Structures are given as C-alpha cells and as structure tokens.
Amino acid sequence: SDPDNEFFADGITEEIINALTRVEGLQVTARTSSFAFKGDNSDIRDIAGKLGVNTVLEGSVRRAGARVRITAQLIDARDGYHLFSEVYDRSLDDIFETQDEISHEIVHRLRQHLAPAEAELPDPLGGVAHSHDHGPLVPSHTHDADAYTEYLKGRFHWNRWTPQDANTAIVHFERSAEMDPSCALPFSGLANVYTFMASIGHIPADDAFPRAAAFARHALELEPDAGESHMALGAVRLFYEWDFEGARQSLEEAVRRMPSSADARHIYSLYLKAVGRMDDAVEEMETAVRLDPLSLPMNYALAVACLAAGRLNEAEIQVRRTLELDPSFRAALELSGFLRVHRNDYEGALQFWRKLPEVTGDEFVGIAPIGFALAHLGRETEARAQLARLDERAERFPGLNLSMDYALLHWGLGELDQVFHHLRSAVAQRMGVAVFLATSPNWAPLRADPRFQAVVAEIGIPVTEPLATVAP
C-alpha cells in the first residue's frame, strides 16, 4: 500500500511471474491480467474464474531500507485450500535468491498437489524440475541493490506503455546500467523501450532501432540465457533489419525459454503473420490470450491475426470481446472500421473511426482512415479536407512518420502514384509496419500492381504460403 514502493512490489511480482513462465507445463497468467486484480478484495474463486486458472498466488511486499519482507500464499481456488503460506525476511542483496526460492517452492508444492499423471513438471530448459536440485529460475542478475532499484523503477514506467513513461523508463534504465554495467536487465529494458518508441514513430527508426539492437546484443553477451533479450533482438531483426530468418531464430528461442510468456508468443505471432503463416499466427495468439486473458493488446492482436487469416467472422467476434473489456480502446475501434470495409460498409467504418479523436483526446487521430472512407463514399471534398488536416499534422509534428497515413488516404482518392510514392517512403524510412505489407488483407487489392510488388520485394518478405483473401 506504500505508493513510494509500488514500483518495487510490482517488480518483485513480475520477476516471480517471469520465473514461472520458464517452467514448461505451467500455464501462468501474464502480468497484465494478473495485475488487474492488484489491491482487489474479490473472492479468489472469482479471480481464478476470470483468469482461467486453478491456483492463485497472493501476497505482499514490504521494504524498509535494505530489508524486504515478502509474504506468499499459494491457494487452490477450487476448494480454498492453502498449498503453502510463507514469510520471507531477507536482505535486499539476496532478493534474486528469495524470488528463486519462492518460485521453486511453488513448483514443488504444485507437483505434490497434482494428480500423479500431471505431476511431472518439466524443467524450463529440459528434464524434470525438482524443488531444489536444478538451476535457478531467477538468475542472480546483480549484487548492486541501488542498480536493481533503478531497474525496477524503469520497469514500472515501461509497463505503462505511454511515450512519456517510456522516456522516463529510459532515464532509469540508463542509471541502472551505469551503476552496474555487468547486469543484463537494464540493457534488455533499453532495447524494448527503443523498439517501442520507433514502432510508434516517436523516435526515428534509424536512430532508435540501431540502439535497440546494440542493447539487445549486449544483454545477450552478458546473459545468453535471457529469453527477454532474445525477444528484444528478434523484434529488431523483424521490424528494422528485415532479417526474417534471424528474427525467426531469436523469437523461437525466446518462446523456448519462456513458453508461458504472452509477450513472446505475441511477437512470434507477428513474425508468422509477416511471412504469411496465418493459421500458425492465429494459434500463437490464441495461446497468448489464454496466458493473458484481460490484456487489450493481446485480444486485439488475436482479432488482427484472424482477419489476416481470412477468418472474418472470428475476427469480428474477437474485436467485440476486446471492446467489451474497454469500449474506448483505440486499436480495436480502428480495426472494427477495417472489418466494416471488408464488408463493403464504409458508412459503418466511418462511425467507428469518427470515435477515435474523442477517445484519444487527439484531434488528429483517425484522419487517414476517415478520409479513406469519405473518398470511397464519393465525398471527395470532405476527403480532401482530411488530407489538408494530415498536412497540418505533419507540419505541427515533424518528428512523426505519416507515410502510411498518406498512402491510405491517397488510395481512397484513387491516386495510386501518390500511394506508391508514400509506400516507398515508408520502406526507405524503415517503418516497422512495412513488414506486413505483403500479407495484410487491407492492402490485398493492390497486390497485383507491379509497383506494389516492387515495394514488397525491397523489404524481402519471404512469403511461402498462399495468402487468404477476405471477401466483402
């Protein structure tokens, strides 16, 4: 309940979650969904039902100076039986050992509690896990308590997923790295933040992605077994370097090391979607949603994967589920509009897209799709007014990369020369979303155009399977 130490309690909890995701055979609900119940006094059985789990770990973290007290209770949600209840009083210098001890105790108690046919829980990287007779689930990253504290502050802000918090996270990660250059954690954190900032266009790709790659590779030099670093490097290889084979290797390694990580499954699904393995992409996202059932990005990404696979009805059902979690979630509203486009319902699409400025508080959000819909409805004057507003946005925010927005709006107006000019610009500037051009159903009507094929060839996307078409 201490707001000054919330970042620390969150960090300890997340480390334990990450440790348990490394144990193959355990399905562990991801951070986003489990944290939805932080401070919630709901009945354990209700929480377990919403998360789709049988067992719940609850507890508290208290910190006083260099000492920490962690309470942990493992509860069978089906009968309320406590599988164990422990109090750990430790020095902050021993925090990784304490997290590892708790994680091993959970695996040990679960094995005792499971039926004999279920009780053989595999070790994270091969073999069968036993309580205290194999390697750590939580590596001892650093012996500098202050460096670890700075890292946890960075994680706290990174998990808020806003550009402002991402910038704050960079500051804390950099401090942590300066305090202990031998620790991989802050370098993995920096790789993730720079990838995120480049992907949303808040830092130029040619600036952010090389930094992300350098940080990810350095983290792997320090800690070759870190699944998070493999995941960060895979994202850079996919979205910036366009090294699709390297991305596959990195992301498959991340999933192997973190089989219950929704984030690793999500990014691997994006790779599968980029190269046209659509049904595999859907399967990975279905797993990610099971692991993180209350996550808006995961539920949204499953809807996108279904659309890309040509499964329009499933995509519509899934996007409705996402909006039930949050009716104002921007990405789901935007996708709902494109789903209407695939039904040839541009009026319906316009209704969704006109909500975007209101829910985001940004008058410029949704300009391109609104103009695209207006143009298809024959309202050219209004569509060109949106084009003028896009010009205004570009002038007011020169750091934003709006190439894909311009391409979409000009496509609605039927100005294909301008469309391909801006698509080439997106490729030249290494926009991360360009990797989906070859397989996205939203661009499918342009696939036969030699100019479109030339853009795709420049990216080098290795599409080997026939692509689904989404008929209106």
N, C-alpha and C positions, 0 to 999 in steps of 0.2 A: 504493500500500500504506500510505500515511500516513493513519491514521484522522482526524487533525485537519484534513486537507484533502480528505476524501472528498466532502464537500458540493461542493467546488469542481470536482473532476474530474467528478462526476455532472452538475453544472450545465453545464459545457462540452460534455459529450457530448450532453445533452438539447438544447442550443441548436443543435448541428450536425444532430441528428435533425430538429428542427423546421424548420430551414432547408431540408433536403432534401425534407421533406413538401410544401413550397411549389412544387416543380417537378412540374408535371403530366407524366405519362408515366413517372415513377419510382414504384415501389411500395416504400415504405420501412417496414421493420418498426418498430413503435412502441416507445416506451420500456420499457413493462412487460415485453414479451417479450425484447427485446434485453438488458435489464439482468439477466435471469435467468442470463445467462452471464458476468456480471462476475466476473473473477477465476477463471474456469473454464479449465482447460487442455485441454478437449476438442478433438478434431480439427475444424478449420474446416469440413470437409465434413459432419461430423455436425451441427454447429451450423446450417449452411446448410440441411440437410435438414429439421431440426426447424422452422426458421423459414420454409421455402418460398422461399428466395432463392438467387440465383446468385452474388452478390457480397457480400463481408463487409469492413467497415471495422473495423480494430482498432488499438489504440494505447495511449498512456499520457499522463497529465498530471502534471507536477511543478511545484510552485510554491515559490519561495523569495523572500520579501519581495515586492518589486514586479515580479519577473521570473517568467515562466512558460515552460516548455518542453513542447511538445506533439509527440509522435511520432504519425505516422499512416501506416498501410499499407492499401492497397486491394487485396484479393485475389480473384481469380476462383476460386470454390470448386470449380469443375468440374475444373480442372487444377492448382490451387495456384499459378498464375502471379501475380506481383505486378504490378498495373497501375501502382502508384506507391508509393514509400516516401519520406517526407519528415520532416525535423525542423524545427520552428518555434521559434526562440528569440525571445521578444518581451517587451516591457514590458506589464504588466497594463493600462496605459492604452490599449493597442492591441488588447485582447482581442476586441472585436467585429470589427475588421478581419481579425484572424487567423482567427476562425471563418468569416467570409465567404470568405476566401482558400481555406481548406480545402474548403468546400462547392463553390465554383466549380471547384476543381481536380478534385473527384470527378465533377462533371457533365461536365467537359471530357474526362477520361480515359475515362469510360463511353462518351461519344459516339465516341471514337476506336476503342474496343474493340468496339462493337456492329456488327452487320451493317448495310450501307447502308440497307436498308429500315426499320431500327429506330433509326437514329442521330439522327433529328431530334427531340430532346427539347424540348418546348415550354417557353417561359419561364413562370414561375409565374402571371403575370397577362396572358398573351397574347404572341404572337410565338414565336420560336425562341431558345432560350438558347445563347449563345456564351460561351466561358470568361471573358472579361474585358470584354465590350462591352455590358453592360446593368447595370441597377440592382442593389443589394446584395440578397443572400438573407438576410443578417443585418443588420438596421438597427443603426446606432450609437446605442444607447439612452441611454447616459450616459457622461460622462467622469470620473465620480467612482468610483474603484476601490473605496473603502470602501462606498459605497452599493450597488455591484454585489455585493460580497461579502455584505452583509446580505441582499440579494435572493436570492442562491444558497442561503444558509442557510435562508431561508424556504421555497424550493422543495424543499429536501432534506426538511424536516419535512412539508410539504404532501403530498409523494409517498408518505408512509407511511399516509395515509388513516385515521388514528385521531383521535378528538376531542381527545385530549391533544396530539398532534403538531400538529393544526390550530390549537390555541390558541398553541402555540409559534411556528408559522408567522406568525400574525397579528403577534406581537411583532416578528419580524424584518422583515416587510414594512412595518410602520409605521415602524421605524427607517430603512429604506431610503428610504421616501417623504419622511421628514423631512430626510434628508441631501441628497436630490436631488429636489425636487418637480416637476422638469421631465421626469422619467423615467416612462414609462407602465408599466413592468414591475411594480413593487410594487402599483400600483393594480389591475391585472388580477389579480394574485395575491390581493389582498384580496377582490375581487369573487367569485372562485372559492371561497375559503375560507368566506365568509359564506353563499354559496349552499349549500355542502355542509353546514354546521352547521345551517342552517334546515331542509334537506331531511331530516336525520336526527333533528330535534326537539331538538337540544341548545342552540339559541338560538331564542327565539320568532320566528315568521315576521315579525311586524310590526316587530321590531327588526332582524333580520338582512337580510331581503330589500331594504328601502329602502337600507340601507348598501351592499349588493352592487350595486344599480342605480346609485347615485351614483358608486361607484368605477369601475364599468364605463364609464359615460358619460364620466367624467373621463379615463380611459385613452384613450378614442377621441378626445377633444378633443386630447390630447397626441400621439396616433399613430393617425390614422384608418385606416391600412392594417393594423393589428394584428388578425389573424384571431382570436387568443386573446380579445381584448376583445369582438369581435363575438359570439363563442361565449358568453362570460360574460353579456353583455347579453341574448342570446337565451334563456338559461336563466332569467333573472329574469323576462323577459316571459312565458315559458311557465308557470313554476311559481308565480309570485306575482301578476304584474299581469294574467294571463289575457288578454293581448293576443296572440291567436293569429296574426293577420296580421303584427304586428310581430315575433313570435317566428320566424315563417317567413322573413321578410326577413333578420333577423340571422343565423339559422342557415344559410340558404342562402349568405349572404355568407361566413360562416366556412368552409363547405365549399369555396366557390370559391377562397378564398385559401389554404386548407390541404387540398387534395384528398386527400392521403395521411395525414390526421390521423384516427386511430381515434376519438379523443375527440370530434371534431367530427361524425363520422359517427354516433357513438352518441347524442349529444344530439339531432341532427336526426332520428334514428330514433324517439326518444321523442316528439318533436313529431308525427311521422307517425302513431304509434300512438295518440296522444291524439285526433287528429282522424279516425281511422278508416281511414287509408290503409295497411291492414295489409300487403299484399304489398310495397308500397314500403318499409315499415318493416323487413320481413324482408330485403329486398335491401340496404338500407343496413347492417344488422347483419352480413350475410354479408361485405360489404366490410370492415367494422371488424374482424371476426375474422381475415380474411386479412392485414390490416395488423398485428394484434396477437394472434397465434395462441395464445399462452400466457397471455393475460390472463383471469383468472377472471371479472371483471365483464363483459367483452365476450362471452365464451362463454355466460354466464348470460343476458345480455340478448338474445342470439340465440334462446335457448330460450323466453324470455318472448314475444318477437315471434312466434315460430312458434305458440305457444299462442293468442295473441290473434288470429292469422290463421285459427284453426280447424284448424291442421295439427298435430294431437295427436301422431301418431307421430313426426314430425320433432322436435317439442319434447322428447319422451321420449329420443330418441337424443342430442339435443344436451345435455340436462341430465346424461345419463350421461357424456358426454365431459367435461363440466365437473367432475363428481365424480371422474373419473379423474385430473384434474390436482390436485385437493385434495378427498379424501373428507370433510373437515370443513368445507367452505365453507358457511357458514350459509345464504346466499340460495338456493343450489342445493338444499339439503336442504328448505328451506321450499317451494320451487317443486315439488320432487318430491312433496311431500304434496298440493299442489293438483292436480297431474296425476292422482294416485290418486283424488281427489274427482271429477274429471271422468270417471273410470271407475266411479264409484259404489262405490269401495273405501275406505271410511272407516277400516277396520282398517289397511290398508296406509298410508294417510295418517298415522294415529296413530303408526305405527312410525317414520316419518321425523321427525315433529315432536317425539317424545319424545327424540330425539338432541340437540335444539337447546340445552337448558341445559348438557349435558355439553360440547359442542364449543365453546361460547362462554364457559363458566365463569360464566354468569349464570343464577341460579335462576329469574329472571322471564322469560327469553326463551322464546317459544313458548306462553305461557299462552293467548292468544286462539285460535290455531288448534287447540290441544289441546282446549280447551273446546268449540269448534265441532264437532270430530269426535266427542267424547264425547256431545254432545247428539244428533247425528244417529244415533248408535248406541243411543239410548234410555237412556243412563246419565246421567240428569238430575242426580242428586245429585252425581256427580263433576264434571259440567259446572259446577254452581253453586259447587262448591268452587274451581274455576278462576276464576270470576267474583269470588269473595271475594279470591283472591290478586291479581287485577288491581286491585281496590280498594286492597289493601295496597301494591301497586307505585305507584299514583297518589299515595297518602299519603306514601310514603317519598321519592318523586322528583317533587315538584310541578311541576318545570320541563318534564317530559315531556308531550307531547301524545299521549294514548292514545285519541282519539276513534274512529279506525278499528278499533282493537283491540276496543273496547266494541261497536261496530256489528257486527263479525264474530261475536263471542260471543253477543250477543243474537239475531242472525239464526239461529244454530244452535239456540237455545232457542225459536225461533218467536215472539219478542217484537218484532213489526215496529214498533210505536210507538217502542220504545226504539232500534231500528235507525235509524229516520229522524231521531230526536232527535240521535243522535250523528253521523250523516252531515251534518246541518245544522250541527252544532257544528264539524265538520272544515272545512266550507266557510267558516263565519264566521271561523275562525282561519287561513284561507288555507293549509291543509296542502297541500304540493306534490303529493302523490299523488292529491289530489282530481281533478286534470285527467284521470285515467284512468278515472273512474267510468263515463262513458258508454260506453266501449269495452271495458272489462275483461271477459273471459268469466267471471271469478269472481263478478261481480255480475249476470250476464246474467239469472238467474231473477227479478230484481226490476225489470227494465226496464219491464214493462207497468204497474207500480204508479204511479198519478198522483203520489204523494209522491216517488218516485224521480225521475220526470220533472221535477218542480219543482226538486229539488236540482240536477240537471244543467243546467236552464235558467238557474239562478242563476249557474253558472260560465260559461255561454255557449259551450260547446264546439261548434264548427261541424262536426259530423259530417255528411258529404255522401254517404257510400257505405254500402250495406247491410253490416251487421256479420255476421261469421261466427258461427255457433253451434257450440259444442263438445259434441257428443252423448256421453253416457257410453258 
